[in-house]
Amino acid sequence: MSNPNVDLFSTCLTAWLVFYGALLLTFELWPFFAFSFGTLVPVLLFIGAWWFRIPPPPTEVVNEILGPDPIHGAPEKGGYFMSSVAHRGAPLDAPENSITAFRMCAAKGCTAVEFDLALTKDEVPIVFHDSTVERLTGQEGVVDEMTWEQLSKLDIAATHHLSDQFKGTRVALLEEAVKECLEHDMRMFIDLKSSDTRLVKVVLDIYAKFPKLYKRAVVSGFNPFLIYMIRRGNPGITCSLAFRPFYYAANQYSGEGGPVQTVPHSIGMPFLLNILDKISLWMLNNFTYYFLGLSAILLHSDIVSPEDMRRWRERHLRVVAWSVNKPLEKKYFSKVLKVTYMTDTMIGEPDSKVDETCDLKTSLG
């Protein structure tokens, strides 16, 4: 009959010998494992990035949408040239993201517009920027909690400084905006205004319905996952990614004022969000642009420099700056930096049909 104390001691001794042997073996083999692990991980990451990466559309397709790179100047023999883009349809001149604004842009000689894609509660694709309706209509309401019937009755010119002139302007449907722009042969930047994955199907469907978009539109947004899902679903869609500093840590930014967070974060969140911003910037510069197969990068105008232009051009990406409104700034971006820019007004545009004798105080204020 066995002695329980002896059995316990034997078990403990065996356990120790196994642990001690495994420890010695680990130290003996560590140099080999360290070398293998350190070499294998980068190789696996490279293979994964190469395998899942989505190549960008052909250069000739991108050039048909964006025209030649402004660094080379406008084509001598004519052809399309994108010097500027009406951001939200130039909201200083007409109610933003409206059919009226797009028509006014076309009448003033603008050849490209940017507008924002959102979804209503009943999943109707509309052209709207904010998450609420208050800023444009003076009324309360959250866009994705309102039906199309409710939104279609709102006047989005109610708080515009030219409200008397544009009274009764309505929210535009995505299909209406696309039809209007195609009718005037205008290029489009379709900006995704949320991280809602349902927008992926909306984009894929609108391209299926209007195949001309392949040569007239760029889909953009701040969320790289949505861009990846869209390009994975249809690699023929030309895409860009928007970027500004402190995107996660602050909801407002300017080069002069820096980041501003109007709604206080909980304790510890600013630190974590700042880390996320740094990771996002590193990823964009070293990995994201390649992995997504981007054709353009939309940069906050306050951070665009000759160094940025050189670096992105070396990667064969077009830079578009947003938003540039003052006439002197427009000349700097177009003549010195030689970059396409987005603007909130047609005043001061060199190729616009706007009367140059009009009061420039609106754009300088």
N, C-alpha and C positions, 0 to 999 in steps of 0.2 A: 504494500500500500504506500503510495507516494506521500511525501511530506509537503503540505501546502506551502510552508515557508520556503522550502527548497525550490518548488515550482515557481513561486513568485520571483525569487532571486534569479532563477534561470531565465525567466521571461524578461526581466529588466536587463540582464546582462546581454541577452540576444538583441534586444531593441537598441541598446547602446552600441553594440558592435556593428549592427546594420547602419545606424545613423553615422557612427564614426567612420566606417568604411566609405559610405556615400560622400561624406565631407572630404575625405582624403582624395577620392576619385575626382570630385569636382575641382579641387585645387590643381590636381595633376592635369586635367583636361581643359581647364579654364582658358589658357592662351589659345588653344585651338578653337573652342567655342566662341570666344570673343572675336577672333579674326573672322570666323565664318558668319557670325551674326551681323557684325559690322559691315561685311561685304554683301551679304544676302539681302538685307533690308532695302538698301538703295536700289539694288537690281530689281527687286520685286516691285518697289514703288514706281520705278521707271517703266517696267513692263505693264503695270496696271494703268498708269497714266497714258501710255501709248495705245493700249488696247481699248480703253473706254473713251479716249479723246475723240471729239467730233471735228473733222477738218472744216475750215471755213468754206463758204461758197467760192466758186471761181472768181479770180480777180476781175475778169471782164464784166461779171454780173455786179460786183460791188462798185466798179467804176461807173456802170450805167446808172446806178442809184445815186451815188455821191458825186459823180463827175471826177475829173482829174484832181490830184492833190493840189491844193492852192499854192504850195511851194513852187510849182511849175507855172503858175499863172493861168489865166483863162485860155482856152484853145484858140489859136490864131484863125483857124478855119471854121469857127463856130462850134456848135455842140454844147451839151449841157455843162454848166459850171455852178456849183453850189457855194456861194459866198456866205450866205446866212440862212438861218431857219427861223421862222416865226414861232417862238416859244408859246405854246397854248394858243396859237393863232393871234399873237400880239395883243395881249389883254389891256395895254394902255390905250389902244386905239378902238377896241370893241370888246364886248363881253367874252371872257376867255372860254376856249373850247367850244365855241358855238359855230353853227353853220354860217351865221352872219359874219363872224370874224374870218372864217376861211375864205368866204367870197370877197371880203374887203382886201385880204392879203393878195388874192389873185389879181384883183383890180389894180392894186398898187405895184404889181410887178414881182411879187414874191413867188418863188418857185418851190418852196419847201416849208412844211409846217410840222410842228410837234404837237401831239395831243395825248390825253391821258385816258387809259382804259380802266373801267371799274365795272362792278356787277351790282345790280339791285337785289333786293331780298328774293324776288322771284326769278333771279338769274338772267335778267335782261342785260346785255352788254351796252353800256353807255359811255359817253365821253365826259369824264368829270375828274377833277383833281383831288379835292379835299375828302376827308372821311365824313365830314358833316356838311350841311348845306348853309350854315349860318353866315359865313363870310360873303357869299355871293347873293343870298336871297334875303338875309335879315331875319330868317325864320329858324326854328329849331328842328333838328332831325338828323339821324345818322343814315348815311347813304345805303349801307348794306342791310339796314333794318326797315327800309322803305321800299314799296313796290314801284314798278314803273308807272303805274297809274297815278300814284301820289307825286312822284318826281316830275312827271310830264306837265303837271299843272303849275309848277313853280316858275317864277320870273327870275332868271339868273342875272338880269341886268339891274335888279332892284337897288343894289348898293354901288353900282358902277358910277364913276364920276361923270359919265355921259348917259346917265339912266334915262333922261327925257328923250334922247335920240334913239335909244335901243329898247324902249319899254316893251315888255312882253316876250323877250327872248327866252326860248325854251332850251332845256337840256337836249343834247343831240344823242341819237342812237349811234352806235359804232358803225353800223351799215350805212347810215346816212352820211356820216363823216367820210367814210372811205369812198362812197360814190361821188361825193362832192369834189374831193381831191383828185380822183381819177378823171373826172370830167374836165378839170382844169390842168390835167397832166402835172400835178404837183407831187413832189416827193414827200414821204411821210416818215416821221419817227413816232411809233406807237409805244407809249410808255406805260408799263404795267404799274398800277398804283397801289398794289397790295401784294401780299405773299400767298394769296388764295390760289391753290393749285387748279381750281376750275378755270382760271384764265388761260391755262395751257390749251384746253380744248377749244376755247373761244378763238384763240389765235389760229390754231390749226384749221378750224372750220372757216374762218373768214378768208384764209388763203386759198382754201379749196373752192370757195364760192367766187373769189376774185383772183384768178391766177396772175393777173397783171401785177399784183402786189410783189411778186418775186423780183420784179425789176423796178419797183417804185417805193418800196417800204423797208424800214429797219425796225425791228422790235427791240425795245430797250427796257431797262429797269435796274434797280439796285440789288435785286435778289438773284444771285448766280444760280441757285437751284432751279428757279423757274426758267431761266434762260437755257439751262442744260436740258430740262425736260422738253422744252419747245424744240430745241435743235436735235435732240434724240428722236423726237416724234417726226420731225421733218428737217433734215440737214440742209435743205435748199433755202431755208429762211435765213436771211442776213440779220445778224444780231449785234448789239453793242451792250456795254455795261456802263451804268452811270456811277460816278464816284465823287464824294466830297469828304474832307477830313472830319473825324469825330462823328461819323454817321450813326453809330450805335450809342455813343456817350452823350450826344447833344442833338436837339431837334432843330437847331439853327446854327449857321456858321457864316462868318465873313472873314476876309483876310485882315481887316482892320479890327473888328471886335472879337474875333476868335470864336470858340464854341460857346453856345448858350443853351442851357437846359431850362426851359420855362416851367416844367413840372418836376419837382424834386424827386430824386431817386431814393430808394430805401438804403439803409446803412450797408456799406460794402459794395453796392452795385456800381457806383462810378468807377471804382478801381477795376472791377471785373470787365466792365464795358470798355474801358480804356485799353485793357489787354486785348479784348476782342477786336477793337479798331486797329491795333498794331498788327495783329495776326491777319486781319482782312487786307490791310495794305501790303504786307509782305506776300500774301497769297496772290493778290492781283498782279503785282510786279513780277512774280517769279513762276506762277503756276496757272492761276485762274484763266488768264487771257488765252493761254495755249490750250488748256483742257476744254474750254467752251468753244473754241474755234471762232473767237470774236473777229469782227471786221472793223470795228470802231470802238473808241473809248470816249465817253462823255464826261468831261472834267469840269469841276467848279472853276469859273473864270479866274478867281482870286489865287489859284494855285498853278495856273498854266505858265510855263516858262520855256525859254528856248531849249533848256536841257530836257524838259518833258517831251517837247516836240521831237527832238533828235532821238530820244530813247524809244518812243513809240513808233516812230517811222522806221527805225531799224528793225522793229518787230513786224513791220508791214501792217500796222494798224493806223487808221485815220483818227485824228483827234478832233472833237467838236467841243467848244467851250460854251458854258452856260452860266448866267445870262449876261449879255453885254448890251447896255442900253444907251449910254452917253455917246454922242457923235464922235468925240475925240477918242474914246475907248474903242469904238468900232474901227476907226482908222488904224489904231495901234495893232489890234488883233488881225486885221486884214492886210495891212501894209508891212508891219514889222514882224509879227509872229507868223504871218501867212497861214492862218488857220480859219476854218469855218466856225462860225459862232451862232448861238441862239440868242434871239433878242425879243423883248416884250413890246417893241414899237418899231414901226417902219420909218419913223422920223430919223433922219441922219443916214439912211441907207443910200449908198452911192448909186445903186441901180434901180432904186425905187422910183415910182411915178409920183411920189408925194411931193407937193410943192415945197421946195427948199426955203422959201421965204416965210413959211409958217413959224409960229412961235415955238422955239426950241426949249423954252423953259419947262415944258412938260417932261421932256426926257432928261433934263439936267437937274430937276428937282429931287 
